[in-house]
Amino acid sequence: TSDEAVITWSEPPRMTLHGVLKGYRVVFWSLFHDGEWGEMQNITTTREQVELRGLEKFTNYSVQVLAYTQAGDGVRSNVLYIQTREDREY
């Protein structure tokens, strides 16, 4: 919509994890029309889906997901580029 996005992903293969999977971090930031980058934000979750809320309308966002274990953060995913809508749909 104009102010939220739902991001989903799959659990990484167990053999690629260094320990027990504790959860995920979703890292995202905006790119405004004037070329400025917004502040990097992150959400931590144990689910394989997150709702990004309070986004700016008609704005480009870059999103990455990583899994983490007790050993620390894993490698970030490839960047997913999304754009919010100009107006909220009802």
CNS distance restraints for C-alpha pairs under 8 A (distance, minus, plus):
assign (resid   1 and name CA) (resid   5 and name CA) 6.51 0.50 0.50
assign (resid   1 and name CA) (resid  84 and name CA) 5.84 0.50 0.50
assign (resid   1 and name CA) (resid  85 and name CA) 5.42 0.50 0.50
assign (resid   1 and name CA) (resid  87 and name CA) 7.57 0.50 0.50
assign (resid   1 and name CA) (resid  88 and name CA) 5.69 0.50 0.50
assign (resid   1 and name CA) (resid  89 and name CA) 6.49 0.50 0.50
assign (resid   2 and name CA) (resid  55 and name CA) 7.33 0.50 0.50
assign (resid   2 and name CA) (resid  56 and name CA) 7.01 0.50 0.50
assign (resid   2 and name CA) (resid  57 and name CA) 4.52 0.50 0.50
assign (resid   2 and name CA) (resid  58 and name CA) 6.38 0.50 0.50
assign (resid   2 and name CA) (resid  84 and name CA) 4.81 0.50 0.50
assign (resid   2 and name CA) (resid  85 and name CA) 4.18 0.50 0.50
assign (resid   2 and name CA) (resid  86 and name CA) 5.67 0.50 0.50
assign (resid   2 and name CA) (resid  87 and name CA) 5.41 0.50 0.50
assign (resid   2 and name CA) (resid  88 and name CA) 4.80 0.50 0.50
assign (resid   2 and name CA) (resid  89 and name CA) 7.56 0.50 0.50
assign (resid   3 and name CA) (resid  53 and name CA) 6.13 0.50 0.50
assign (resid   3 and name CA) (resid  54 and name CA) 5.32 0.50 0.50
assign (resid   3 and name CA) (resid  55 and name CA) 4.32 0.50 0.50
assign (resid   3 and name CA) (resid  56 and name CA) 5.64 0.50 0.50
assign (resid   3 and name CA) (resid  57 and name CA) 5.50 0.50 0.50
assign (resid   3 and name CA) (resid  84 and name CA) 6.47 0.50 0.50
assign (resid   3 and name CA) (resid  85 and name CA) 7.64 0.50 0.50
assign (resid   3 and name CA) (resid  88 and name CA) 7.26 0.50 0.50
assign (resid   4 and name CA) (resid  51 and name CA) 6.83 0.50 0.50
assign (resid   4 and name CA) (resid  52 and name CA) 5.28 0.50 0.50
assign (resid   4 and name CA) (resid  53 and name CA) 4.41 0.50 0.50
assign (resid   4 and name CA) (resid  54 and name CA) 6.15 0.50 0.50
assign (resid   4 and name CA) (resid  55 and name CA) 5.61 0.50 0.50
assign (resid   4 and name CA) (resid  84 and name CA) 7.26 0.50 0.50
assign (resid   5 and name CA) (resid  51 and name CA) 5.74 0.50 0.50
assign (resid   5 and name CA) (resid  52 and name CA) 5.16 0.50 0.50
assign (resid   5 and name CA) (resid  53 and name CA) 6.79 0.50 0.50
assign (resid   5 and name CA) (resid  84 and name CA) 7.54 0.50 0.50
assign (resid   6 and name CA) (resid  49 and name CA) 7.05 0.50 0.50
assign (resid   6 and name CA) (resid  50 and name CA) 5.81 0.50 0.50
assign (resid   6 and name CA) (resid  51 and name CA) 4.47 0.50 0.50
assign (resid   6 and name CA) (resid  52 and name CA) 6.23 0.50 0.50
assign (resid   7 and name CA) (resid  49 and name CA) 5.58 0.50 0.50
assign (resid   7 and name CA) (resid  50 and name CA) 5.42 0.50 0.50
assign (resid   7 and name CA) (resid  51 and name CA) 6.38 0.50 0.50
assign (resid   7 and name CA) (resid  52 and name CA) 7.62 0.50 0.50
assign (resid   8 and name CA) (resid  48 and name CA) 5.74 0.50 0.50
assign (resid   8 and name CA) (resid  49 and name CA) 4.26 0.50 0.50
assign (resid   8 and name CA) (resid  50 and name CA) 6.61 0.50 0.50
assign (resid   9 and name CA) (resid  48 and name CA) 5.54 0.50 0.50
assign (resid   9 and name CA) (resid  49 and name CA) 6.51 0.50 0.50
assign (resid  10 and name CA) (resid  48 and name CA) 6.31 0.50 0.50
assign (resid  11 and name CA) (resid  48 and name CA) 7.02 0.50 0.50
assign (resid  12 and name CA) (resid  16 and name CA) 6.92 0.50 0.50
assign (resid  12 and name CA) (resid  17 and name CA) 7.45 0.50 0.50
assign (resid  12 and name CA) (resid  67 and name CA) 7.63 0.50 0.50
assign (resid  13 and name CA) (resid  17 and name CA) 7.14 0.50 0.50
assign (resid  17 and name CA) (resid  21 and name CA) 7.07 0.50 0.50
assign (resid  17 and name CA) (resid  69 and name CA) 7.53 0.50 0.50
assign (resid  17 and name CA) (resid  74 and name CA) 7.81 0.50 0.50
assign (resid  18 and name CA) (resid  69 and name CA) 6.76 0.50 0.50
assign (resid  18 and name CA) (resid  71 and name CA) 6.59 0.50 0.50
assign (resid  19 and name CA) (resid  69 and name CA) 5.80 0.50 0.50
assign (resid  19 and name CA) (resid  70 and name CA) 6.63 0.50 0.50
assign (resid  19 and name CA) (resid  71 and name CA) 6.74 0.50 0.50
assign (resid  20 and name CA) (resid  69 and name CA) 5.55 0.50 0.50
assign (resid  20 and name CA) (resid  70 and name CA) 6.93 0.50 0.50
assign (resid  21 and name CA) (resid  67 and name CA) 7.04 0.50 0.50
assign (resid  21 and name CA) (resid  68 and name CA) 6.07 0.50 0.50
assign (resid  21 and name CA) (resid  69 and name CA) 4.77 0.50 0.50
assign (resid  21 and name CA) (resid  70 and name CA) 7.72 0.50 0.50
assign (resid  22 and name CA) (resid  46 and name CA) 6.93 0.50 0.50
assign (resid  22 and name CA) (resid  67 and name CA) 7.67 0.50 0.50
assign (resid  22 and name CA) (resid  68 and name CA) 5.80 0.50 0.50
assign (resid  22 and name CA) (resid  69 and name CA) 4.93 0.50 0.50
assign (resid  22 and name CA) (resid  70 and name CA) 6.95 0.50 0.50
assign (resid  23 and name CA) (resid  44 and name CA) 7.09 0.50 0.50
assign (resid  23 and name CA) (resid  45 and name CA) 5.71 0.50 0.50
assign (resid  23 and name CA) (resid  46 and name CA) 4.29 0.50 0.50
assign (resid  23 and name CA) (resid  47 and name CA) 7.24 0.50 0.50
assign (resid  23 and name CA) (resid  67 and name CA) 5.87 0.50 0.50
assign (resid  23 and name CA) (resid  68 and name CA) 5.64 0.50 0.50
assign (resid  23 and name CA) (resid  69 and name CA) 7.13 0.50 0.50
assign (resid  24 and name CA) (resid  44 and name CA) 5.67 0.50 0.50
assign (resid  24 and name CA) (resid  45 and name CA) 5.37 0.50 0.50
assign (resid  24 and name CA) (resid  46 and name CA) 5.97 0.50 0.50
assign (resid  24 and name CA) (resid  47 and name CA) 7.49 0.50 0.50
assign (resid  24 and name CA) (resid  48 and name CA) 7.71 0.50 0.50
assign (resid  24 and name CA) (resid  65 and name CA) 6.83 0.50 0.50
assign (resid  24 and name CA) (resid  66 and name CA) 5.58 0.50 0.50
assign (resid  24 and name CA) (resid  67 and name CA) 4.39 0.50 0.50
assign (resid  24 and name CA) (resid  68 and name CA) 5.87 0.50 0.50
assign (resid  25 and name CA) (resid  42 and name CA) 6.40 0.50 0.50
assign (resid  25 and name CA) (resid  43 and name CA) 5.57 0.50 0.50
assign (resid  25 and name CA) (resid  44 and name CA) 4.49 0.50 0.50
assign (resid  25 and name CA) (resid  45 and name CA) 6.48 0.50 0.50
assign (resid  25 and name CA) (resid  65 and name CA) 5.70 0.50 0.50
assign (resid  25 and name CA) (resid  66 and name CA) 5.37 0.50 0.50
assign (resid  25 and name CA) (resid  67 and name CA) 6.42 0.50 0.50
assign (resid  25 and name CA) (resid  68 and name CA) 7.49 0.50 0.50
assign (resid  26 and name CA) (resid  42 and name CA) 5.31 0.50 0.50
assign (resid  26 and name CA) (resid  43 and name CA) 5.17 0.50 0.50
assign (resid  26 and name CA) (resid  44 and name CA) 6.45 0.50 0.50
assign (resid  26 and name CA) (resid  50 and name CA) 7.92 0.50 0.50
assign (resid  26 and name CA) (resid  63 and name CA) 6.98 0.50 0.50
assign (resid  26 and name CA) (resid  64 and name CA) 5.80 0.50 0.50
assign (resid  26 and name CA) (resid  65 and name CA) 4.50 0.50 0.50
assign (resid  26 and name CA) (resid  66 and name CA) 6.62 0.50 0.50
assign (resid  27 and name CA) (resid  40 and name CA) 6.91 0.50 0.50
assign (resid  27 and name CA) (resid  41 and name CA) 5.74 0.50 0.50
assign (resid  27 and name CA) (resid  42 and name CA) 4.32 0.50 0.50
assign (resid  27 and name CA) (resid  43 and name CA) 6.70 0.50 0.50
assign (resid  27 and name CA) (resid  63 and name CA) 5.75 0.50 0.50
assign (resid  27 and name CA) (resid  64 and name CA) 5.22 0.50 0.50
assign (resid  27 and name CA) (resid  65 and name CA) 6.20 0.50 0.50
assign (resid  28 and name CA) (resid  40 and name CA) 5.78 0.50 0.50
assign (resid  28 and name CA) (resid  41 and name CA) 5.42 0.50 0.50
assign (resid  28 and name CA) (resid  42 and name CA) 6.19 0.50 0.50
assign (resid  28 and name CA) (resid  61 and name CA) 6.75 0.50 0.50
assign (resid  28 and name CA) (resid  62 and name CA) 5.50 0.50 0.50
assign (resid  28 and name CA) (resid  63 and name CA) 4.38 0.50 0.50
assign (resid  28 and name CA) (resid  64 and name CA) 6.37 0.50 0.50
assign (resid  29 and name CA) (resid  37 and name CA) 7.06 0.50 0.50
assign (resid  29 and name CA) (resid  38 and name CA) 5.58 0.50 0.50
assign (resid  29 and name CA) (resid  39 and name CA) 5.91 0.50 0.50
assign (resid  29 and name CA) (resid  40 and name CA) 4.64 0.50 0.50
assign (resid  29 and name CA) (resid  41 and name CA) 6.14 0.50 0.50
assign (resid  29 and name CA) (resid  61 and name CA) 5.61 0.50 0.50
assign (resid  29 and name CA) (resid  62 and name CA) 5.59 0.50 0.50
assign (resid  29 and name CA) (resid  63 and name CA) 6.89 0.50 0.50
assign (resid  30 and name CA) (resid  37 and name CA) 5.73 0.50 0.50
assign (resid  30 and name CA) (resid  38 and name CA) 4.78 0.50 0.50
assign (resid  30 and name CA) (resid  39 and name CA) 7.28 0.50 0.50
assign (resid  30 and name CA) (resid  40 and name CA) 7.78 0.50 0.50
assign (resid  30 and name CA) (resid  59 and name CA) 6.84 0.50 0.50
assign (resid  30 and name CA) (resid  60 and name CA) 5.73 0.50 0.50
assign (resid  30 and name CA) (resid  61 and name CA) 4.30 0.50 0.50
assign (resid  30 and name CA) (resid  62 and name CA) 6.35 0.50 0.50
assign (resid  31 and name CA) (resid  35 and name CA) 6.26 0.50 0.50
assign (resid  31 and name CA) (resid  36 and name CA) 5.88 0.50 0.50
assign (resid  31 and name CA) (resid  37 and name CA) 4.61 0.50 0.50
assign (resid  31 and name CA) (resid  38 and name CA) 6.05 0.50 0.50
assign (resid  31 and name CA) (resid  59 and name CA) 6.83 0.50 0.50
assign (resid  31 and name CA) (resid  60 and name CA) 5.39 0.50 0.50
assign (resid  31 and name CA) (resid  61 and name CA) 6.01 0.50 0.50
assign (resid  31 and name CA) (resid  62 and name CA) 7.76 0.50 0.50
assign (resid  32 and name CA) (resid  36 and name CA) 5.40 0.50 0.50
assign (resid  32 and name CA) (resid  37 and name CA) 6.26 0.50 0.50
assign (resid  32 and name CA) (resid  38 and name CA) 7.14 0.50 0.50
assign (resid  32 and name CA) (resid  59 and name CA) 6.20 0.50 0.50
assign (resid  32 and name CA) (resid  60 and name CA) 6.81 0.50 0.50
assign (resid  33 and name CA) (resid  59 and name CA) 7.42 0.50 0.50
assign (resid  45 and name CA) (resid  50 and name CA) 7.51 0.50 0.50
assign (resid  55 and name CA) (resid  84 and name CA) 7.63 0.50 0.50
assign (resid  56 and name CA) (resid  84 and name CA) 7.29 0.50 0.50
assign (resid  57 and name CA) (resid  84 and name CA) 5.50 0.50 0.50
assign (resid  57 and name CA) (resid  85 and name CA) 5.86 0.50 0.50
assign (resid  57 and name CA) (resid  86 and name CA) 5.38 0.50 0.50
assign (resid  57 and name CA) (resid  87 and name CA) 6.90 0.50 0.50
assign (resid  58 and name CA) (resid  83 and name CA) 6.35 0.50 0.50
assign (resid  58 and name CA) (resid  84 and name CA) 4.80 0.50 0.50
assign (resid  58 and name CA) (resid  85 and name CA) 4.82 0.50 0.50
assign (resid  58 and name CA) (resid  86 and name CA) 4.32 0.50 0.50
assign (resid  58 and name CA) (resid  87 and name CA) 7.64 0.50 0.50
assign (resid  59 and name CA) (resid  83 and name CA) 5.42 0.50 0.50
assign (resid  59 and name CA) (resid  84 and name CA) 5.45 0.50 0.50
assign (resid  59 and name CA) (resid  85 and name CA) 7.62 0.50 0.50
assign (resid  60 and name CA) (resid  81 and name CA) 7.04 0.50 0.50
assign (resid  60 and name CA) (resid  82 and name CA) 5.75 0.50 0.50
assign (resid  60 and name CA) (resid  83 and name CA) 4.31 0.50 0.50
assign (resid  60 and name CA) (resid  84 and name CA) 6.66 0.50 0.50
assign (resid  61 and name CA) (resid  81 and name CA) 5.77 0.50 0.50
assign (resid  61 and name CA) (resid  82 and name CA) 5.26 0.50 0.50
assign (resid  61 and name CA) (resid  83 and name CA) 6.03 0.50 0.50
assign (resid  61 and name CA) (resid  84 and name CA) 7.99 0.50 0.50
assign (resid  62 and name CA) (resid  79 and name CA) 6.13 0.50 0.50
assign (resid  62 and name CA) (resid  80 and name CA) 5.69 0.50 0.50
assign (resid  62 and name CA) (resid  81 and name CA) 4.75 0.50 0.50
assign (resid  62 and name CA) (resid  82 and name CA) 6.52 0.50 0.50
assign (resid  63 and name CA) (resid  79 and name CA) 5.60 0.50 0.50
assign (resid  63 and name CA) (resid  80 and name CA) 5.03 0.50 0.50
assign (resid  63 and name CA) (resid  81 and name CA) 6.40 0.50 0.50
assign (resid  63 and name CA) (resid  82 and name CA) 7.79 0.50 0.50
assign (resid  64 and name CA) (resid  76 and name CA) 6.00 0.50 0.50
assign (resid  64 and name CA) (resid  77 and name CA) 5.36 0.50 0.50
assign (resid  64 and name CA) (resid  78 and name CA) 6.37 0.50 0.50
assign (resid  64 and name CA) (resid  79 and name CA) 5.20 0.50 0.50
assign (resid  64 and name CA) (resid  80 and name CA) 6.35 0.50 0.50
assign (resid  65 and name CA) (resid  76 and name CA) 5.54 0.50 0.50
assign (resid  65 and name CA) (resid  77 and name CA) 5.32 0.50 0.50
assign (resid  66 and name CA) (resid  73 and name CA) 6.88 0.50 0.50
assign (resid  66 and name CA) (resid  74 and name CA) 5.69 0.50 0.50
assign (resid  66 and name CA) (resid  75 and name CA) 5.86 0.50 0.50
assign (resid  66 and name CA) (resid  76 and name CA) 4.58 0.50 0.50
assign (resid  66 and name CA) (resid  77 and name CA) 6.12 0.50 0.50
assign (resid  67 and name CA) (resid  73 and name CA) 6.28 0.50 0.50
assign (resid  67 and name CA) (resid  74 and name CA) 5.33 0.50 0.50
assign (resid  67 and name CA) (resid  75 and name CA) 7.43 0.50 0.50
assign (resid  67 and name CA) (resid  76 and name CA) 7.82 0.50 0.50
assign (resid  68 and name CA) (resid  72 and name CA) 5.50 0.50 0.50
assign (resid  68 and name CA) (resid  73 and name CA) 4.32 0.50 0.50
assign (resid  68 and name CA) (resid  74 and name CA) 5.41 0.50 0.50
assign (resid  69 and name CA) (resid  73 and name CA) 6.57 0.50 0.50
assign (resid  69 and name CA) (resid  74 and name CA) 7.71 0.50 0.50
